[in-house]
Amino acid sequence: MARLRAESLRRGVSMAELIRSAIDETIRGPEWEGRRRRALAAVGAIAEDATNVSERHDEFLLDEYSK
């Protein structure tokens, strides 16, 4: 508890936020941010060419996430 309190003070966030962040990082894994960036880039690229992104976004994201 003391280490959690000290880290939350060092980062300037609540202990609850620190715990939520740790859980998110554990569940998502180290590759999450890279996958997220690729998916957003893909949607941006597709949006320039397609008029049906709002209808097919899951398909586009699945294609990008599976790379």
N, C-alpha and C positions, 0 to 999 in steps of 0.2 A: 504494500500500500504506500509505503514511504517513497519507493522508487517511482511509482505511478504518479504520485503527487508532485515529486520533484521534476519529472519529465513534463508534466502538464504545465507547471510554472515556467520551465525553461522554454517551452514552445509557445506559451501564451494562449493555450487552449484549455478547455475544461477536461477533467478526467474522463467524462463520458465521451467527448469527441475523440480523445486519444484512443479509447477502447474501440469505438466505432471504426476509426481509421485502421487500427490493427486488424480487426475482423475483416474489413473490406480487403486489405492487402493480402491476408491469408487466403480468403475465398477466391479472390480474383487471380492470384498468382502473379509471378513476375512478368509474364507476357501480356498482361491485360492492357497496359497503356499503349504498347505498340499495336496491338490488334485494334484498339479503339481509334488510334490515329489513322490507321489504314482504312478502316470502315468509313470514317468521316471524310477522308480524302476521296474514297470511291463514290460516296454519295454526292459529293461536290462535283466530281467529274461527270457522273451520270446525269446530274441535274442540268448540266449544260446541254446535253444531247437528247434527253428523254422528256416526254411530257407526262409520263405515267409513273413517276417516282413515288408519288403518294399512294398509288395502288400496289406497286411491286417492291416497296422498300425492303420488306423482309427477305425477299428473294435476292435482291442486290447485296444486302448485308451478309446473308448466308454465304453467297459466293465469295465475298471478300474475307470473311472470318475463316473460311475453310482453306485459304491459301497458306 
